[in-house]
Amino acid sequence: MHRPRISAVALAAAALVAATGAAGPSPKPTPTATPTATPSSTPSASPTQSDGTLQILTYRGYAEYGGTSPRANWAGPFEKETGCRVARLDTVGTPEEMAARLRERSYDVISAGPALAAAMIAAKQVQPIDTAKIEDYDDLAEPLRELMTDPKTDTVHGVPFLWGSHEFLYDSRRVGGGDLAQVLGAARVMLKDSPLTLADAALADDAVERPFELTAAQLDEAAERLAGHDDRTYWTNGLDLVKGFATGSVDYAQATPYYRLLLGKAKIPVKAVKTRRTTGWVDSWMLAANVTDTNCAYRWLSRMTKSGSQRDAAAWLGLAPANPQACKGRAREVCTAYGVTTKSYRLDHIAFAVRPPGDCLPPDGECTEYNAWTERWRELLK
């Protein structure tokens, strides 16, 4: 899933530059700060044997120490307040990069999206979480907590941190909106470069209620809706999305509410297509299976659950916090864009990416596995 780690200032600036035709270099993604207590380039001698250290793998911007901006420092005080030391902090930009890092070495805590989380659970790379050890866990939105809970055993494997949802934006100066089927059939559409975009295509069929649990026939239909447009563009960088609207090169684009907010600030009149449902994802903190002394790991999970940490992260990244109490102050604007306030937390219109239940996958069930999605996506992009 795409996670917008580029600052609002950079994206708005890109939109304004493109809209006015001003010359200048393209803004670069905001670099992730190095922690105040710089993690070592190699793991500690015994990272999980009561030495009070942590080895963390996360996405860029998810654990800021104040080096990029003093406003982005929700992880920095952790070491001082807990006595635990972050011995290694590795950051990546995509789920593929994260999976590659996990093949190279082990970590104590990992922030993962739904596809990678499902793979780690299936491979027993993560251990169940004792939620009684996590402060403010009950403050997290219940629907998000349920996504990381096995309904058969009530086993929890992840602590929700940030979430996002998708919408299809359109340039109201050029087109009049339309329904999802019309949008997906248009030529000047910019789609997110992800196999999970097939779930959004599946929702064009009103009969589909679980877009991440598609049968082979439903997956074929979703792929067919996206086929046959050689001039269609795909994005992985938010700057490309913003520039597409700013230069008038696209009529529609798959995005998140955060980009609608930024484009509006840049005076680019985009609106969201009205849809029955939409898709979304949750990034959760997980505890690696090899951790034997979990004291510092649980302290980290507790800190990432608190409203203050989630407020700062949401405002910095343009994603919604799993803790609705974080929707104050600097995060209020982002929360409002996602339709979230401290008093209202409607999520029923969002189909969140989940791993299909055990009786849905082959050989007993009809759901297609994720590798089938990736193969169909590769075929579309040829």
C-alpha positions as CSV (number, residue, x, y, z in Angstrom):
1,M,0.0,0.0,0.0
2,H,1.1,3.5,-0.7
3,R,2.2,5.5,2.3
4,P,2.6,9.3,1.7
5,R,5.9,10.0,3.3
6,I,6.4,13.3,1.5
7,S,5.7,16.4,3.5
8,A,2.6,18.5,2.8
9,V,4.8,21.5,2.0
10,A,6.8,19.6,-0.6
11,L,3.7,18.3,-2.3
12,A,1.8,21.6,-2.3
13,A,4.9,23.3,-3.6
14,A,5.2,20.7,-6.4
15,A,1.5,21.4,-7.4
16,L,2.0,25.1,-7.4
17,V,5.2,24.9,-9.5
18,A,3.5,22.6,-12.0
19,A,0.4,24.7,-12.2
20,T,2.2,28.0,-12.8
21,G,4.8,26.5,-15.1
22,A,7.7,27.8,-13.0
23,A,11.1,26.3,-13.7
24,G,12.9,24.5,-10.9
25,P,13.9,21.1,-9.7
26,S,11.4,18.5,-8.6
27,P,11.0,18.3,-4.8
28,K,12.6,15.2,-3.4
29,P,11.1,12.9,-0.7
30,T,11.7,14.0,2.8
31,P,14.7,12.1,4.2
32,T,14.1,10.2,7.4
33,A,16.0,11.5,10.4
34,T,18.8,9.6,12.0
35,P,17.9,8.9,15.7
36,T,19.5,11.1,18.3
37,A,21.2,8.0,19.7
38,T,22.4,6.7,16.3
39,P,21.6,3.0,15.8
40,S,24.6,0.9,15.0
41,S,25.1,-0.4,11.5
42,T,25.4,-3.9,12.9
43,P,23.1,-5.6,15.4
44,S,23.9,-5.8,19.0
45,A,25.7,-8.9,20.2
46,S,22.5,-10.3,21.8
47,P,19.6,-8.1,20.8
48,T,16.9,-10.2,22.4
49,Q,18.7,-11.4,25.5
50,S,17.8,-8.8,28.2
51,D,20.3,-6.3,27.0
52,G,17.8,-3.5,26.9
53,T,18.1,-2.8,23.2
54,L,15.7,-2.8,20.3
55,Q,16.1,-3.5,16.6
56,I,13.3,-1.9,14.6
57,L,12.2,-2.3,11.0
58,T,9.7,0.2,9.8
59,Y,8.7,2.5,6.9
60,R,10.3,5.8,6.4
61,G,8.8,8.5,8.6
62,Y,7.2,6.0,11.0
63,A,9.7,6.5,13.8
64,E,11.0,10.1,13.7
65,Y,13.6,11.4,16.1
66,G,13.4,15.1,15.3
67,G,16.3,15.3,12.9
68,T,14.2,16.1,9.9
69,S,12.0,18.6,11.8
70,P,11.5,19.3,15.5
71,R,7.8,18.8,14.9
72,A,8.5,15.2,14.0
73,N,9.8,13.7,17.2
74,W,7.5,11.1,18.7
75,A,10.2,8.4,19.0
76,G,13.1,10.5,20.3
77,P,12.1,10.6,24.0
78,F,11.5,6.8,24.1
79,E,15.1,6.0,25.1
80,K,15.3,8.6,27.8
81,E,11.9,7.8,29.3
82,T,12.2,4.0,29.2
83,G,15.9,3.2,29.5
84,C,15.7,1.1,26.4
85,R,18.1,1.8,23.6
86,V,17.3,1.6,19.9
87,A,20.4,-0.3,18.7
88,R,19.2,-0.4,15.1
89,L,16.6,1.4,13.1
90,D,16.2,0.3,9.5
91,T,13.7,2.1,7.3
92,V,12.3,1.1,3.9
93,G,10.0,2.6,1.3
94,T,8.0,-0.3,0.1
95,P,6.6,-3.7,1.3
96,E,8.9,-5.4,-1.1
97,E,12.0,-3.7,0.5
98,M,10.7,-4.7,3.9
99,A,10.3,-8.3,2.9
100,A,13.8,-8.3,1.5
101,R,15.2,-6.9,4.8
102,L,13.4,-9.6,6.8
103,R,15.1,-12.2,4.7
104,E,18.5,-10.8,5.5
105,R,18.3,-10.5,9.3
106,S,16.0,-10.5,12.3
107,Y,14.3,-7.6,14.1
108,D,12.5,-7.2,17.4
109,V,9.5,-5.1,16.2
110,I,8.3,-4.5,12.7
111,S,5.6,-2.2,11.3
112,A,3.8,-4.1,8.5
113,G,0.9,-3.6,6.1
114,P,-1.7,-6.3,5.5
115,A,-0.1,-8.4,2.8
116,L,3.3,-8.7,4.6
117,A,1.6,-9.1,8.0
118,A,-0.4,-12.0,6.7
119,A,2.8,-13.6,5.3
120,M,4.7,-13.2,8.5
121,I,1.8,-14.7,10.6
122,A,1.5,-17.7,8.2
123,A,5.3,-18.2,8.4
124,K,5.2,-17.9,12.2
125,Q,7.7,-15.0,12.0
126,V,5.8,-13.1,14.6
127,Q,4.4,-14.0,18.0
128,P,1.0,-13.3,19.6
129,I,0.8,-10.1,21.5
130,D,-0.4,-9.8,25.1
131,T,-2.6,-6.7,24.8
132,A,-2.7,-6.3,28.6
133,K,0.9,-5.2,28.5
134,I,0.1,-2.4,26.0
135,E,-1.0,0.9,27.5
136,D,-4.0,2.6,25.9
137,Y,-4.6,-0.5,23.7
138,D,-8.4,-0.2,24.3
139,D,-8.3,3.4,23.0
140,L,-7.6,2.1,19.5
141,A,-10.6,1.9,17.2
142,E,-12.3,-1.5,17.7
143,P,-12.7,-2.3,14.0
144,L,-9.0,-1.8,13.4
145,R,-8.1,-4.0,16.4
146,E,-10.3,-6.8,15.0
147,L,-8.3,-6.7,11.8
148,M,-5.2,-8.0,13.6
149,T,-7.2,-10.5,15.8
150,D,-7.8,-14.1,14.7
151,P,-11.6,-14.5,15.0
152,K,-11.3,-18.2,15.9
153,T,-8.8,-17.9,18.7
154,D,-8.9,-14.2,19.7
155,T,-5.1,-14.2,19.2
156,V,-3.7,-10.7,18.5
157,H,-0.7,-10.4,16.1
158,G,-0.5,-6.7,15.6
159,V,-1.1,-3.3,17.2
160,P,-2.7,-0.8,14.7
161,F,-0.7,2.4,14.2
162,L,-1.8,4.3,11.1
163,W,-4.4,3.6,8.3
164,G,-5.3,5.0,5.0
165,S,-8.2,4.7,2.5
166,H,-8.5,5.2,-1.2
167,E,-10.7,7.4,-3.3
168,F,-10.8,8.4,-7.0
169,L,-10.2,12.1,-7.5
170,Y,-11.2,14.0,-10.6
171,D,-10.4,17.4,-12.1
172,S,-13.7,19.2,-11.9
173,R,-12.6,21.6,-14.6
174,R,-12.3,18.8,-17.1
175,V,-14.7,16.0,-16.2
176,G,-18.0,15.7,-14.3
177,G,-17.2,12.8,-12.0
178,G,-19.1,9.6,-12.9
179,D,-19.3,6.3,-11.2
180,L,-16.5,3.9,-10.5
181,A,-17.0,1.8,-13.6
182,Q,-16.8,5.0,-15.8
183,V,-13.6,6.1,-14.0
184,L,-11.9,2.7,-14.5
185,G,-12.9,2.7,-18.2
186,A,-11.4,6.2,-18.9
187,A,-8.1,6.5,-20.6
188,R,-6.6,9.5,-18.7
189,V,-6.5,7.7,-15.3
190,M,-3.6,7.4,-13.0
191,L,-3.7,4.3,-10.9
192,K,-1.5,3.3,-7.9
193,D,1.0,0.7,-8.9
194,S,0.0,-2.1,-6.6
195,P,-1.7,-5.5,-7.1
196,L,-4.2,-4.5,-4.5
197,T,-5.6,-1.9,-6.9
198,L,-7.5,-4.9,-8.3
199,A,-9.7,-4.8,-5.2
200,D,-10.8,-1.3,-6.1
201,A,-11.6,-2.5,-9.6
202,A,-13.6,-5.3,-8.1
203,L,-15.8,-2.8,-6.3
204,A,-17.2,-1.6,-9.6
205,D,-19.3,-4.7,-9.4
206,D,-22.0,-4.1,-6.8
207,A,-22.2,-7.8,-6.1
208,V,-18.7,-7.8,-4.7
209,E,-18.8,-7.3,-0.9
210,R,-15.4,-8.6,0.0
211,P,-13.0,-7.1,-2.5
212,F,-9.9,-8.7,-1.0
213,E,-11.4,-12.2,-1.0
214,L,-12.0,-12.6,-4.7
215,T,-12.6,-15.9,-6.6
216,A,-10.6,-16.6,-9.7
217,A,-13.6,-15.4,-11.8
218,Q,-13.9,-12.2,-9.9
219,L,-10.2,-11.5,-10.1
220,D,-10.4,-12.0,-13.9
221,E,-13.3,-9.5,-14.1
222,A,-11.4,-6.9,-12.1
223,A,-8.3,-7.3,-14.2
224,E,-10.4,-7.0,-17.4
225,R,-11.8,-3.7,-16.2
226,L,-8.3,-2.3,-16.1
227,A,-7.0,-3.8,-19.4
228,G,-6.9,-2.3,-22.8
229,H,-5.5,1.2,-22.0
230,D,-1.9,1.4,-23.1
231,D,-1.8,5.2,-22.3
232,R,-2.8,4.7,-18.7
233,T,-0.3,5.8,-16.1
234,Y,0.7,4.3,-12.8
235,W,2.2,6.0,-9.8
236,T,4.4,5.1,-6.9
237,N,5.5,8.6,-5.9
238,G,3.0,11.1,-4.6
239,L,4.8,13.9,-6.5
240,D,3.7,12.2,-9.8
241,L,0.1,12.2,-8.7
242,V,0.2,15.9,-7.8
243,K,1.9,16.9,-10.9
244,G,-0.5,14.9,-13.0
245,F,-3.4,17.0,-11.8
246,A,-1.4,20.3,-11.7
247,T,-0.4,20.0,-15.4
248,G,-3.7,18.7,-16.5
249,S,-2.3,15.4,-17.8
250,V,-4.8,13.3,-15.9
251,D,-8.6,13.5,-15.4
252,Y,-8.9,10.9,-12.7
253,A,-6.5,9.4,-10.2
254,Q,-6.6,6.8,-7.4
255,A,-5.4,8.6,-4.3
256,T,-6.0,9.1,-0.6
257,P,-7.9,12.0,1.2
258,Y,-4.5,13.5,2.1
259,Y,-3.8,14.3,-1.6
260,R,-7.3,15.8,-2.0
261,L,-6.4,18.1,0.9
262,L,-3.1,19.1,-0.5
263,L,-4.4,19.7,-4.0
264,G,-7.2,21.8,-2.6
265,K,-4.6,23.9,-0.8
266,A,-2.8,24.4,-4.1
267,K,-6.1,25.7,-5.6
268,I,-6.5,22.7,-7.9
269,P,-10.2,21.9,-8.0
270,V,-10.3,18.1,-7.4
271,K,-13.3,16.3,-6.0
272,A,-13.8,12.7,-5.0
273,V,-16.0,10.3,-7.0
274,K,-18.9,9.1,-5.0
275,T,-18.7,5.3,-4.4
276,R,-20.7,2.8,-2.5
277,R,-17.6,1.5,-0.7
278,T,-13.8,2.0,-0.9
279,T,-10.7,0.1,0.1
280,G,-8.2,0.8,2.8
281,W,-5.3,-0.7,4.7
282,V,-3.8,-0.6,8.2
283,D,-0.1,-0.6,9.2
284,S,0.4,-2.4,12.5
285,W,3.4,-2.9,14.8
286,M,4.3,-6.6,15.2
287,L,6.5,-8.5,17.7
288,A,9.0,-10.9,16.1
289,A,8.9,-14.5,17.0
290,N,12.6,-14.7,18.1
291,V,12.2,-12.1,20.9
292,T,12.6,-13.8,24.2
293,D,12.9,-10.7,26.6
294,T,10.0,-8.6,25.4
295,N,10.2,-5.8,28.0
296,C,11.5,-3.1,25.7
297,A,9.5,-4.3,22.8
298,Y,6.3,-3.9,24.7
299,R,7.4,-0.4,25.9
300,W,7.8,0.5,22.2
301,L,4.4,-0.9,21.3
302,S,2.8,1.1,24.2
303,R,4.5,4.3,23.1
304,M,3.3,3.8,19.5
305,T,-0.2,3.3,20.7
306,K,-0.5,6.6,22.7
307,S,-2.5,9.4,21.2
308,G,0.5,11.8,21.2
309,S,2.7,9.6,19.1
310,Q,-0.1,8.8,16.7
311,R,-1.1,12.5,16.5
312,D,2.4,13.5,15.4
313,A,2.8,10.6,13.0
314,A,-0.6,11.2,11.4
315,A,0.2,14.9,10.8
316,W,3.6,14.1,9.4
317,L,2.6,11.3,7.1
318,G,-0.9,12.2,6.0
319,L,-2.4,9.0,7.3
320,A,-5.2,8.5,9.9
321,P,-4.3,7.4,13.4
322,A,-5.7,4.2,14.8
323,N,-6.3,6.0,18.1
324,P,-9.2,8.5,17.6
325,Q,-8.0,10.5,20.6
326,A,-5.1,11.6,18.4
327,C,-7.4,13.6,16.2
328,K,-6.7,16.9,17.9
329,G,-4.3,19.8,17.3
330,R,-1.9,19.2,14.3
331,A,-3.7,16.0,13.3
332,R,-7.2,17.5,13.2
333,E,-7.0,18.5,9.5
334,V,-5.7,15.1,8.3
335,C,-8.3,13.3,10.5
336,T,-11.1,15.5,9.0
337,A,-10.0,14.6,5.5
338,Y,-10.4,10.9,6.3
339,G,-13.8,11.6,7.9
340,V,-12.5,11.0,11.4
341,T,-13.0,13.1,14.5
342,T,-12.6,12.3,18.2
343,K,-16.4,11.9,18.4
344,S,-17.0,10.0,15.1
345,Y,-15.0,7.1,13.7
346,R,-17.0,5.6,10.9
347,L,-15.2,2.8,9.1
348,D,-18.0,0.7,7.9
349,H,-17.8,2.0,4.3
350,I,-14.1,1.0,4.0
351,A,-13.2,-2.6,3.0
352,F,-9.8,-3.0,4.7
353,A,-7.2,-5.3,3.2
354,V,-7.1,-8.5,5.2
355,R,-5.8,-11.9,4.7
356,P,-8.6,-14.2,3.6
357,P,-9.8,-16.6,6.4
358,G,-8.5,-20.1,6.4
359,D,-11.7,-21.6,4.9
360,C,-11.6,-19.2,2.0
361,L,-8.2,-20.1,0.5
362,P,-7.6,-23.3,-1.6
363,P,-7.8,-26.2,-1.4
364,D,-11.1,-26.0,0.5
365,G,-12.1,-22.4,-0.4
366,E,-12.5,-20.3,-3.5
367,C,-10.4,-17.3,-2.7
368,T,-7.4,-16.5,-4.9
369,E,-4.0,-16.3,-3.2
370,Y,-1.9,-13.1,-3.3
371,N,0.6,-14.5,-5.8
372,A,-2.3,-14.7,-8.3
373,W,-2.9,-11.0,-7.8
374,T,0.7,-10.1,-8.4
375,E,0.8,-12.2,-11.6
376,R,-2.3,-10.5,-13.0
377,W,-0.9,-7.1,-12.1
378,R,2.3,-7.9,-13.9
379,E,0.3,-8.9,-17.0
380,L,-1.6,-5.6,-16.9
381,L,1.6,-3.5,-16.8
382,K,3.3,-5.3,-19.7
